Amino acid sequence: MADEQRDDATTGGGEPARPAQTVYRSRITGRIVSQAERIAAARARIVADEIRGIETEPWIVELAKQRA
């Protein structure tokens, strides 16, 4: 899964240049992960959990329901 980080770009006055946007990064490589990749990974996790016979966490199920 990916770690959640904030991208808080600010101008010299301390005011945000644009609204803060959540950026997700890979735990292994550190590269930025797109929303479509997060959704695909959540869907794959649900299938793997079904095969293992365990219950998937609700936030992963909600993520998988989103459109890519």
Secondary structure, 3 states (H helix, E strand, C coil): CEEEEEECCECCCCCECCCCEEEEEECCCCCECCHHHHHHHHHHHHHHHHHHCCCCCHHHHHHHHCCC
